[in-house]
Amino acid sequence: MKEVNDVLSKLWSSFINPLDKEAIPAWEVGYVPKDKQNVFPRFTYMVGVAGFAKGTILTSTIWDRRSPAGYFGIVDDVANQALEKIPESGILLTLDNGKGVLWVQRSNPFIIPLDDPEDNLVTRRIINIVVNSYVS
């Protein structure tokens, strides 16, 4: 499972903040360090593995705190990056140990816009993927 987490972490950490051109930090859901829980923008992502050649639906969330003026640029730009990084045909991600690949495809719906019910300045986009595991 560590290899799957590592490859998904690399995927989600490869997205770029359009404002500072730096990589957006990404953590597995439930593992955001306490001192990073107010870092924006950030990704949280799910990790899971189905049986061989079977798919599982996973989600990732890009979070941002927008200005009171309502700028949505970062989450919308990241959504566009997701459309480019994960084409209709999907992408193959090779595990670092070389003992398998993950076929990552768009789920339906692929991207869902949501606000945070507890803070109206926090906005997010949910990115849904289907991961087919070919891990030996």
RAGISUL-V728701 format. One record per run of one state. SS is the DSSP state (H for helix, E for strand, - for the rest). FROM is the first residue (numbers start at 1). TO is the last residue. If there is no record, write none. Layout:
ss=SS from=FROM to=TO
ss=SS from=FROM to=TO
This chain:
ss=- from=1 to=1
ss=H from=2 to=12
ss=- from=13 to=15
ss=E from=16 to=16
ss=- from=17 to=22
ss=E from=23 to=23
ss=- from=24 to=25
ss=E from=26 to=28
ss=- from=29 to=33
ss=H from=34 to=36
ss=- from=37 to=41
ss=E from=42 to=45
ss=- from=46 to=54
ss=E from=55 to=65
ss=- from=66 to=72
ss=H from=73 to=85
ss=- from=86 to=90
ss=E from=91 to=94
ss=- from=95 to=99
ss=E from=100 to=116
ss=- from=117 to=118
ss=E from=119 to=135
ss=- from=136 to=136
